[in-house]
């Protein structure tokens, strides 16, 4: 019989996360499985460029370095390592780990999962740099059932790092939808590391979050879980920190994936003691019949000049610069031109930087010479423009940028394969999907009934963030903004006050984009999805905050009439 609880920890939320976390998680307390998430849309582009330079690369090299002092410890303590650090070359990373194990004298059985790389598929065209399907946890489960100590994957869903080990441990099959959905939710909470334990937390001033510990989940046979952290580590785990991460980079109430569709509107979070939150009630539905494929392509060259405008007549100074460069831009005809004026200045400032605003010019084109010509024209204005002329950084060579695109393929067209530690290859069949299964792009459900409105009473104009938390992020070119409150009265107000129209009013930059609102009453939360705010994805650097990381904090800083009873 399997152990009644499977303890799964996480030691990485992105490529470049805390280097010592792997060792810390192995030494700070007991675990059965330790995961590491290294992949994101931008990471795939980075690894794609890495692979162009060296075809034997394409994986997260920091993971290999982390194993130098962690591999022996993991094997000694019986902790299985599961990571997507394989990126574009899981076989290559698995081979390097095997070499490391031999050099260290550690008897580690290393397996890997492949089949996600669809770069050779002709349908994408010739300019695609990476094309990877998001696989589920089936390959990971097969490797673990065969006794692997380390499992390396390429592009799997972030939650697959948890669903795979849980399915292997408890013997779940494709029909155990509720259990799998619970594991998906637990995996989503763990995947970004310390964002579940107080990192990037809206109410950070309430806790000591200077060095939050990494999270772990105690998974139960029914798929329910307790989110916690090792005793004595920093940060905090409470319903609010878990809610924040649960809302991160999601859309509608249906959270679609290759293993199962998890219904986020059924999730219940309850306190379970200090630094412990129970996740229960999650319902699962059949997964879609297709798999999502992430495509990255070279986008061209991006050149940016930031003019510093100081003191008086900021608007007039900005107009002068634009007038002076209109002729150059018309002659060179870049593919895209974007001007933004950030009024960071304030009157009668005692510090020069506080008296200054930034006028940014961003030029994009497939030909780098176009941007260089525009930058040269900017330099020529140095003695011939507004008083106090200078720029934030000297003009450079420009930067290459990429674009991200999501495509979809039939799950049966992808050969999801587990390569076991002894070299045997096991093909993982796709999960059967009935005709009623949801499709990507159609993940919503009818909104649950709203609570009774808060009775009318006196209000005060104040920042939304005094009563609501928020966390925002990116999904391709879309941004999501999850907003939650921590008591029922605040929920009665928020659910009726923060409509799509009010959201657009508070964040005017969203006015030209489609905005959806999803209601999650169990979490006392609203999730807004702004389609197209991020252009062609984070790598395209379409706006000042290219991953929408701070859009939620911008929303919290906006003022509106709030009932005094809530303040």
C-alpha angles and dihedrals in degrees: 000000000000119000111273093239129039113204111210120180133186127221103176136038098179144359101285100030122143106317096209095050095094092057092041094054091050094050103035097066148330122305138167098198131018118198133193125199112201103156134093135148092270092044092059089057091049092050091046091057089045090054091050089058094045122010090204091063129062096117133098102272094191090069090061090051091048090055092061091088100015106053097072091044092052094050092044091053095042094243115150116218119217120179143158090213087117087084108166094351113041092156090054094050092045089053092051091049089052090053090049091050091052092049092049094043092238116148096223121160107214124198132170143200123227141163098090095100108097098164092124092059105114095212092080096061129232102290098064115120098188134008116181132166118222104241127198131234099275095099092048090051092051091052092049094047087056091055105261118169093194126030120192121191139182120217108348124148112275090243091053088077085070103030091054097055092040093051091048093048099045098032095241118173132200091276095060090091100157093048092047091047090053090052090049090055091047089049092050090052092050099041098084095049115215094016084089094052102050103294115137087000120165094223095042092143091070094065142034101258099157092119110007118196120240118261133247134191127219101213119203128204092259092054095255115130146189116226113212143133136233114286115263096021121123131261128038140269114209137138091272097052090047092047090052093055093041090059094047116116095348132126126190130005091272110076102197124208141150094260100044144330107252118208105224090188089068097053115117122195120195133169114258101181134298111343091355128114123179117220112201146145095051113160123205133208132189116289120246119272091240135062125228115241122202114214125191125191136176107264103190136253128326123201122185133187121184113200114203112221114192135192124339131017096023095164093048092049090052091050091051093054092048092048091050093052099041093091094050093048091048092050097045094038101202117204090244135011125187127182121189129176115204110196097210090147127104132195122265091005117186091208121058094224089055089056092056136090128195125234108194125198116192120186124187129190140143088239111070090203090069092061093042090055091052092048090050089053089052091054091051089062092063094106098022109057141058123344112271093024115182137130130232095237132008116261113269142185094283126243132262113239133194137212130224126215131179119220132172134224134182108271090229090062093065120080101217103193135185113206105202126216091259092053098257115140121221119190112216112217117224118260109261111252120199121223089257093060113121121254128224110272092032102074100127130106129200108281115260116244114282121241121255110283118256110261115262116266143138117317136197128207106244143138116289088229092072088076106015137056124210141189126187138186147152138278108180107300094343129087127210126206116193115195124189140171131207106226138042097248092054089049091052088056100039096049091059100032104048100064124157090262092052091046090054090047092052093044106037092180088071095056096097095049135077110260125195125193121207122191120217105179096176087063095038084236145132123204120203122195117198108198115215099003090124097046110217095352138284095305091060091062090216096168144016091270099038096183095040088237094147102034089099091054090048088054091049090053094055118102127233139150108287124184109257090226088069096049 
